[in-house]
Amino acid sequence: MEFLSPLGQKVIKATAKEETPTPGYLLVELANHSMGESQDNKLMNTCLMKRAAHNDPIIKYKTFVVIKHLCMKGNPELKRMFSYGAQVIKDALQYLSLIHISEPTRPRLI
């Protein structure tokens, strides 16, 4: 349900499964939204934690780029909220994808 809101759609657009990097204007828009209401911060936190738990390496990488930008430029309250979902972030440290991140058509040799 969170992804149906306009802010949720921006999060999906910023963390899309595309090889191109996240546009800077989306990062700035998300940081500006974080300075607004507390409900927007809760919604962004929920959406980004769900995207971080995704099993695709490109989505995971882009999600953590967005989280990093929001921690640096966004609301400090949102940074505190990310620390509550630290288990998802800790699980991503041990993540091993089955596909090679630089060449998605080539399987990863383990």
Residue, then its C-alpha position, 0 to 999 in steps of 0.5 A: m500500500e505504501f508504494l501507491s502514494p506519490l512519494g512511494q512512486k518516487v522511491i520506486k523510480a529512484t530504485a528502479k531495476e535499470e543499469t542507469p544511475t539514480p538521477g540527482y533530481l530524484l535524490v534532491e526531491l526525496a531529501n526535500h520531502s524528508m524535511g516535511e511531515s513526519q508521515d512522509n519520513k515513516l512512509m519513505n522508511t517503510c518503502l526503502m526498507k522493503r526495497a532493501a530486502h529485495n533479492d535483486p542486487i541492482i535494486k539493493y545497491k540503488t536503495f542503499v545509494v538513496i539511503k546514504h543520500l538521505c542520511m547525509k542531506g535529509n532529515p536527521e529524524l529519518k536517519r534515526m528511523f533507518s537505525y531502527g531497521a538496522q537488521v535489514i541493512k546488516d543482512a545486506l552486508q552478507y548478501l551474495s547474489l547469484i548473478h554477476i552485478s557488472e554483467p547480469t547475463r553471466p552467472r556468478l561463480i561461487 
